[in-house]
Amino acid sequence: MKKQKKNAAAVALGRKGGRNSRANLPAEKRTALAKKAAVARWSAKKKAAPKGE
């Protein structure tokens, strides 16, 4: 089985993806996305609470 080489340009773009896309958004959009992410994180933690509590 041969290992396929990854396209170096695609890998470099992938590493920059989220950071570059956020840098191009207006502050209001970034704030909205951050709030949505925080709600998702906290709701996931509440669902994952141990059954004994």
PyMOL Python script that loads the backbone (N, CA, C, O; Angstrom):
from pymol import cmd

cmd.read_pdbstr("""\
ATOM      1  N   MET A   1       0.836  -1.182   0.000  1.00  0.00           N
ATOM      2  CA  MET A   1       0.000   0.000   0.000  1.00  0.00           C
ATOM      3  C   MET A   1       0.879   1.242   0.000  1.00  0.00           C
ATOM      4  O   MET A   1       1.713   1.415   0.888  1.00  0.00           O
ATOM      5  N   LYS A   2       0.695   2.106  -0.990  1.00  0.00           N
ATOM      6  CA  LYS A   2       1.496   3.317  -1.093  1.00  0.00           C
ATOM      7  C   LYS A   2       0.866   4.444  -0.301  1.00  0.00           C
ATOM      8  O   LYS A   2      -0.356   4.578  -0.242  1.00  0.00           O
ATOM      9  N   LYS A   3       1.716   5.249   0.304  1.00  0.00           N
ATOM     10  CA  LYS A   3       1.231   6.451   0.972  1.00  0.00           C
ATOM     11  C   LYS A   3       1.124   7.561  -0.056  1.00  0.00           C
ATOM     12  O   LYS A   3       2.051   7.786  -0.835  1.00  0.00           O
ATOM     13  N   GLN A   4      -0.002   8.252  -0.058  1.00  0.00           N
ATOM     14  CA  GLN A   4      -0.157   9.364  -0.979  1.00  0.00           C
ATOM     15  C   GLN A   4       0.402  10.621  -0.326  1.00  0.00           C
ATOM     16  O   GLN A   4       0.171  10.883   0.854  1.00  0.00           O
ATOM     17  N   LYS A   5       1.139  11.388  -1.114  1.00  0.00           N
ATOM     18  CA  LYS A   5       1.655  12.653  -0.609  1.00  0.00           C
ATOM     19  C   LYS A   5       0.549  13.692  -0.650  1.00  0.00           C
ATOM     20  O   LYS A   5      -0.260  13.729  -1.578  1.00  0.00           O
ATOM     21  N   LYS A   6       0.531  14.535   0.372  1.00  0.00           N
ATOM     22  CA  LYS A   6      -0.454  15.600   0.412  1.00  0.00           C
ATOM     23  C   LYS A   6       0.064  16.796  -0.372  1.00  0.00           C
ATOM     24  O   LYS A   6       1.268  17.037  -0.446  1.00  0.00           O
ATOM     25  N   ASN A   7      -0.851  17.522  -0.943  1.00  0.00           N
ATOM     26  CA  ASN A   7      -0.503  18.727  -1.671  1.00  0.00           C
ATOM     27  C   ASN A   7      -0.073  19.783  -0.651  1.00  0.00           C
ATOM     28  O   ASN A   7      -0.869  20.182   0.200  1.00  0.00           O
ATOM     29  N   ALA A   8       1.167  20.233  -0.730  1.00  0.00           N
ATOM     30  CA  ALA A   8       1.712  21.184   0.240  1.00  0.00           C
ATOM     31  C   ALA A   8       0.930  22.495   0.267  1.00  0.00           C
ATOM     32  O   ALA A   8       0.748  23.083   1.333  1.00  0.00           O
ATOM     33  N   ALA A   9       0.474  22.948  -0.874  1.00  0.00           N
ATOM     34  CA  ALA A   9      -0.288  24.193  -0.921  1.00  0.00           C
ATOM     35  C   ALA A   9      -1.628  24.036  -0.198  1.00  0.00           C
ATOM     36  O   ALA A   9      -2.066  24.940   0.514  1.00  0.00           O
ATOM     37  N   ALA A  10      -2.263  22.899  -0.382  1.00  0.00           N
ATOM     38  CA  ALA A  10      -3.546  22.647   0.277  1.00  0.00           C
ATOM     39  C   ALA A  10      -3.363  22.546   1.785  1.00  0.00           C
ATOM     40  O   ALA A  10      -4.198  23.040   2.542  1.00  0.00           O
ATOM     41  N   VAL A  11      -2.295  21.919   2.224  1.00  0.00           N
ATOM     42  CA  VAL A  11      -2.021  21.797   3.658  1.00  0.00           C
ATOM     43  C   VAL A  11      -1.792  23.176   4.259  1.00  0.00           C
ATOM     44  O   VAL A  11      -2.307  23.470   5.338  1.00  0.00           O
ATOM     45  N   ALA A  12      -1.031  24.022   3.581  1.00  0.00           N
ATOM     46  CA  ALA A  12      -0.763  25.364   4.085  1.00  0.00           C
ATOM     47  C   ALA A  12      -2.045  26.180   4.188  1.00  0.00           C
ATOM     48  O   ALA A  12      -2.244  26.906   5.162  1.00  0.00           O
ATOM     49  N   LEU A  13      -2.909  26.065   3.196  1.00  0.00           N
ATOM     50  CA  LEU A  13      -4.179  26.793   3.248  1.00  0.00           C
ATOM     51  C   LEU A  13      -5.063  26.269   4.366  1.00  0.00           C
ATOM     52  O   LEU A  13      -5.748  27.048   5.030  1.00  0.00           O
ATOM     53  N   GLY A  14      -5.057  24.984   4.581  1.00  0.00           N
ATOM     54  CA  GLY A  14      -5.871  24.385   5.630  1.00  0.00           C
ATOM     55  C   GLY A  14      -5.471  24.866   7.007  1.00  0.00           C
ATOM     56  O   GLY A  14      -6.327  25.044   7.874  1.00  0.00           O
ATOM     57  N   ARG A  15      -4.201  25.077   7.219  1.00  0.00           N
ATOM     58  CA  ARG A  15      -3.713  25.556   8.516  1.00  0.00           C
ATOM     59  C   ARG A  15      -4.151  26.988   8.774  1.00  0.00           C
ATOM     60  O   ARG A  15      -4.340  27.376   9.927  1.00  0.00           O
ATOM     61  N   LYS A  16      -4.314  27.766   7.739  1.00  0.00           N
ATOM     62  CA  LYS A  16      -4.670  29.175   7.885  1.00  0.00           C
ATOM     63  C   LYS A  16      -6.173  29.404   7.836  1.00  0.00           C
ATOM     64  O   LYS A  16      -6.637  30.489   8.187  1.00  0.00           O
ATOM     65  N   GLY A  17      -6.929  28.428   7.416  1.00  0.00           N
ATOM     66  CA  GLY A  17      -8.343  28.577   7.110  1.00  0.00           C
ATOM     67  C   GLY A  17      -9.178  29.351   8.100  1.00  0.00           C
ATOM     68  O   GLY A  17      -9.702  30.413   7.765  1.00  0.00           O
ATOM     69  N   GLY A  18      -9.317  28.839   9.325  1.00  0.00           N
ATOM     70  CA  GLY A  18     -10.181  29.485  10.304  1.00  0.00           C
ATOM     71  C   GLY A  18      -9.708  30.864  10.690  1.00  0.00           C
ATOM     72  O   GLY A  18     -10.505  31.795  10.809  1.00  0.00           O
ATOM     73  N   ARG A  19      -8.425  30.993  10.885  1.00  0.00           N
ATOM     74  CA  ARG A  19      -7.862  32.276  11.308  1.00  0.00           C
ATOM     75  C   ARG A  19      -8.070  33.338  10.231  1.00  0.00           C
ATOM     76  O   ARG A  19      -8.470  34.462  10.534  1.00  0.00           O
ATOM     77  N   ASN A  20      -7.800  32.983   8.973  1.00  0.00           N
ATOM     78  CA  ASN A  20      -7.968  33.948   7.887  1.00  0.00           C
ATOM     79  C   ASN A  20      -9.428  34.308   7.666  1.00  0.00           C
ATOM     80  O   ASN A  20      -9.750  35.466   7.398  1.00  0.00           O
ATOM     81  N   SER A  21     -10.313  33.326   7.778  1.00  0.00           N
ATOM     82  CA  SER A  21     -11.720  33.636   7.538  1.00  0.00           C
ATOM     83  C   SER A  21     -12.265  34.535   8.645  1.00  0.00           C
ATOM     84  O   SER A  21     -13.078  35.421   8.380  1.00  0.00           O
ATOM     85  N   ARG A  22     -11.823  34.313   9.880  1.00  0.00           N
ATOM     86  CA  ARG A  22     -12.282  35.184  10.973  1.00  0.00           C
ATOM     87  C   ARG A  22     -11.721  36.593  10.832  1.00  0.00           C
ATOM     88  O   ARG A  22     -12.394  37.563  11.180  1.00  0.00           O
ATOM     89  N   ALA A  23     -10.510  36.718  10.332  1.00  0.00           N
ATOM     90  CA  ALA A  23      -9.892  38.039  10.191  1.00  0.00           C
ATOM     91  C   ALA A  23     -10.640  38.888   9.166  1.00  0.00           C
ATOM     92  O   ALA A  23     -10.616  40.116   9.240  1.00  0.00           O
ATOM     93  N   ASN A  24     -11.297  38.244   8.219  1.00  0.00           N
ATOM     94  CA  ASN A  24     -12.010  38.976   7.178  1.00  0.00           C
ATOM     95  C   ASN A  24     -13.459  39.281   7.538  1.00  0.00           C
ATOM     96  O   ASN A  24     -14.163  39.932   6.766  1.00  0.00           O
ATOM     97  N   LEU A  25     -13.915  38.818   8.704  1.00  0.00           N
ATOM     98  CA  LEU A  25     -15.298  39.067   9.117  1.00  0.00           C
ATOM     99  C   LEU A  25     -15.388  40.358   9.918  1.00  0.00           C
ATOM    100  O   LEU A  25     -14.433  40.740  10.595  1.00  0.00           O
ATOM    101  N   PRO A  26     -16.534  41.030   9.843  1.00  0.00           N
ATOM    102  CA  PRO A  26     -16.731  42.206  10.692  1.00  0.00           C
ATOM    103  C   PRO A  26     -16.841  41.783  12.160  1.00  0.00           C
ATOM    104  O   PRO A  26     -17.157  40.630  12.454  1.00  0.00           O
ATOM    105  N   ALA A  27     -16.583  42.703  13.065  1.00  0.00           N
ATOM    106  CA  ALA A  27     -16.578  42.413  14.498  1.00  0.00           C
ATOM    107  C   ALA A  27     -17.906  41.824  14.965  1.00  0.00           C
ATOM    108  O   ALA A  27     -17.918  40.927  15.808  1.00  0.00           O
ATOM    109  N   GLU A  28     -19.024  42.313  14.431  1.00  0.00           N
ATOM    110  CA  GLU A  28     -20.337  41.825  14.863  1.00  0.00           C
ATOM    111  C   GLU A  28     -20.503  40.339  14.531  1.00  0.00           C
ATOM    112  O   GLU A  28     -21.040  39.574  15.332  1.00  0.00           O
ATOM    113  N   LYS A  29     -20.041  39.939  13.351  1.00  0.00           N
ATOM    114  CA  LYS A  29     -20.143  38.543  12.935  1.00  0.00           C
ATOM    115  C   LYS A  29     -19.261  37.656  13.808  1.00  0.00           C
ATOM    116  O   LYS A  29     -19.680  36.574  14.221  1.00  0.00           O
ATOM    117  N   ARG A  30     -18.019  38.119  14.095  1.00  0.00           N
ATOM    118  CA  ARG A  30     -17.115  37.350  14.942  1.00  0.00           C
ATOM    119  C   ARG A  30     -17.716  37.164  16.332  1.00  0.00           C
ATOM    120  O   ARG A  30     -17.623  36.084  16.914  1.00  0.00           O
ATOM    121  N   THR A  31     -18.330  38.218  16.859  1.00  0.00           N
ATOM    122  CA  THR A  31     -18.954  38.142  18.176  1.00  0.00           C
ATOM    123  C   THR A  31     -20.092  37.138  18.165  1.00  0.00           C
ATOM    124  O   THR A  31     -20.220  36.332  19.087  1.00  0.00           O
ATOM    125  N   ALA A  32     -20.914  37.179  17.134  1.00  0.00           N
ATOM    126  CA  ALA A  32     -22.039  36.248  17.039  1.00  0.00           C
ATOM    127  C   ALA A  32     -21.547  34.806  16.954  1.00  0.00           C
ATOM    128  O   ALA A  32     -22.111  33.919  17.594  1.00  0.00           O
ATOM    129  N   LEU A  33     -20.508  34.571  16.174  1.00  0.00           N
ATOM    130  CA  LEU A  33     -19.962  33.218  16.057  1.00  0.00           C
ATOM    131  C   LEU A  33     -19.373  32.739  17.384  1.00  0.00           C
ATOM    132  O   LEU A  33     -19.528  31.574  17.750  1.00  0.00           O
ATOM    133  N   ALA A  34     -18.700  33.635  18.101  1.00  0.00           N
ATOM    134  CA  ALA A  34     -18.104  33.272  19.387  1.00  0.00           C
ATOM    135  C   ALA A  34     -19.182  32.930  20.407  1.00  0.00           C
ATOM    136  O   ALA A  34     -19.031  31.979  21.173  1.00  0.00           O
ATOM    137  N   LYS A  35     -20.269  33.698  20.421  1.00  0.00           N
ATOM    138  CA  LYS A  35     -21.365  33.420  21.350  1.00  0.00           C
ATOM    139  C   LYS A  35     -22.008  32.071  21.038  1.00  0.00           C
ATOM    140  O   LYS A  35     -22.313  31.296  21.944  1.00  0.00           O
ATOM    141  N   LYS A  36     -22.211  31.800  19.760  1.00  0.00           N
ATOM    142  CA  LYS A  36     -22.809  30.530  19.352  1.00  0.00           C
ATOM    143  C   LYS A  36     -21.910  29.365  19.764  1.00  0.00           C
ATOM    144  O   LYS A  36     -22.401  28.336  20.230  1.00  0.00           O
ATOM    145  N   ALA A  37     -20.608  29.522  19.596  1.00  0.00           N
ATOM    146  CA  ALA A  37     -19.666  28.468  19.967  1.00  0.00           C
ATOM    147  C   ALA A  37     -19.664  28.246  21.473  1.00  0.00           C
ATOM    148  O   ALA A  37     -19.594  27.105  21.932  1.00  0.00           O
ATOM    149  N   ALA A  38     -19.740  29.322  22.243  1.00  0.00           N
ATOM    150  CA  ALA A  38     -19.754  29.197  23.698  1.00  0.00           C
ATOM    151  C   ALA A  38     -21.004  28.466  24.168  1.00  0.00           C
ATOM    152  O   ALA A  38     -20.932  27.612  25.052  1.00  0.00           O
ATOM    153  N   VAL A  39     -22.143  28.798  23.583  1.00  0.00           N
ATOM    154  CA  VAL A  39     -23.394  28.113  23.945  1.00  0.00           C
ATOM    155  C   VAL A  39     -23.284  26.626  23.622  1.00  0.00           C
ATOM    156  O   VAL A  39     -23.714  25.785  24.412  1.00  0.00           O
ATOM    157  N   ALA A  40     -22.720  26.303  22.485  1.00  0.00           N
ATOM    158  CA  ALA A  40     -22.571  24.902  22.084  1.00  0.00           C
ATOM    159  C   ALA A  40     -21.646  24.161  23.051  1.00  0.00           C
ATOM    160  O   ALA A  40     -21.919  23.019  23.420  1.00  0.00           O
ATOM    161  N   ARG A  41     -20.561  24.805  23.460  1.00  0.00           N
ATOM    162  CA  ARG A  41     -19.638  24.157  24.396  1.00  0.00           C
ATOM    163  C   ARG A  41     -20.308  23.902  25.735  1.00  0.00           C
ATOM    164  O   ARG A  41     -20.203  22.806  26.285  1.00  0.00           O
ATOM    165  N   TRP A  42     -20.988  24.897  26.255  1.00  0.00           N
ATOM    166  CA  TRP A  42     -21.598  24.750  27.575  1.00  0.00           C
ATOM    167  C   TRP A  42     -22.761  23.773  27.554  1.00  0.00           C
ATOM    168  O   TRP A  42     -22.948  23.030  28.518  1.00  0.00           O
ATOM    169  N   SER A  43     -23.538  23.750  26.501  1.00  0.00           N
ATOM    170  CA  SER A  43     -24.653  22.809  26.452  1.00  0.00           C
ATOM    171  C   SER A  43     -24.132  21.375  26.341  1.00  0.00           C
ATOM    172  O   SER A  43     -24.749  20.450  26.870  1.00  0.00           O
ATOM    173  N   ALA A  44     -23.025  21.190  25.672  1.00  0.00           N
ATOM    174  CA  ALA A  44     -22.429  19.856  25.552  1.00  0.00           C
ATOM    175  C   ALA A  44     -21.911  19.389  26.909  1.00  0.00           C
ATOM    176  O   ALA A  44     -22.016  18.204  27.224  1.00  0.00           O
ATOM    177  N   LYS A  45     -21.361  20.278  27.712  1.00  0.00           N
ATOM    178  CA  LYS A  45     -20.853  19.903  29.034  1.00  0.00           C
ATOM    179  C   LYS A  45     -21.993  19.512  29.961  1.00  0.00           C
ATOM    180  O   LYS A  45     -21.846  18.589  30.762  1.00  0.00           O
ATOM    181  N   LYS A  46     -23.120  20.196  29.864  1.00  0.00           N
ATOM    182  CA  LYS A  46     -24.255  19.869  30.713  1.00  0.00           C
ATOM    183  C   LYS A  46     -24.810  18.502  30.357  1.00  0.00           C
ATOM    184  O   LYS A  46     -25.213  17.752  31.246  1.00  0.00           O
ATOM    185  N   LYS A  47     -24.839  18.164  29.079  1.00  0.00           N
ATOM    186  CA  LYS A  47     -25.350  16.872  28.642  1.00  0.00           C
ATOM    187  C   LYS A  47     -24.420  15.738  29.066  1.00  0.00           C
ATOM    188  O   LYS A  47     -24.872  14.614  29.284  1.00  0.00           O
ATOM    189  N   ALA A  48     -23.131  16.025  29.183  1.00  0.00           N
ATOM    190  CA  ALA A  48     -22.148  14.988  29.488  1.00  0.00           C
ATOM    191  C   ALA A  48     -21.939  14.818  30.995  1.00  0.00           C
ATOM    192  O   ALA A  48     -20.991  14.147  31.401  1.00  0.00           O
ATOM    193  N   ALA A  49     -22.796  15.407  31.836  1.00  0.00           N
ATOM    194  CA  ALA A  49     -22.643  15.297  33.282  1.00  0.00           C
ATOM    195  C   ALA A  49     -22.823  13.843  33.717  1.00  0.00           C
ATOM    196  O   ALA A  49     -23.593  13.102  33.105  1.00  0.00           O
ATOM    197  N   PRO A  50     -22.123  13.437  34.762  1.00  0.00           N
ATOM    198  CA  PRO A  50     -22.267  12.064  35.249  1.00  0.00           C
ATOM    199  C   PRO A  50     -23.708  11.770  35.694  1.00  0.00           C
ATOM    200  O   PRO A  50     -24.436  12.674  36.104  1.00  0.00           O
ATOM    201  N   LYS A  51     -24.103  10.503  35.609  1.00  0.00           N
ATOM    202  CA  LYS A  51     -25.468  10.124  35.930  1.00  0.00           C
ATOM    203  C   LYS A  51     -25.769  10.243  37.420  1.00  0.00           C
ATOM    204  O   LYS A  51     -26.935  10.378  37.791  1.00  0.00           O
ATOM    205  N   GLY A  52     -24.770  10.197  38.273  1.00  0.00           N
ATOM    206  CA  GLY A  52     -24.955  10.269  39.719  1.00  0.00           C
ATOM    207  C   GLY A  52     -25.376  11.638  40.219  1.00  0.00           C
ATOM    208  O   GLY A  52     -25.823  11.759  41.359  1.00  0.00           O
ATOM    209  N   GLU A  53     -25.247  12.663  39.405  1.00  0.00           N
ATOM    210  CA  GLU A  53     -25.565  14.026  39.847  1.00  0.00           C
ATOM    211  C   GLU A  53     -26.930  14.450  39.426  1.00  0.00           C
ATOM    212  O   GLU A  53     -27.347  15.570  39.721  1.00  0.00           O
TER     213      GLU A  53
END
""", "prot")
cmd.dss("prot")
cmd.show_as("cartoon", "prot")
cmd.util.cbc("prot")
cmd.orient("prot")
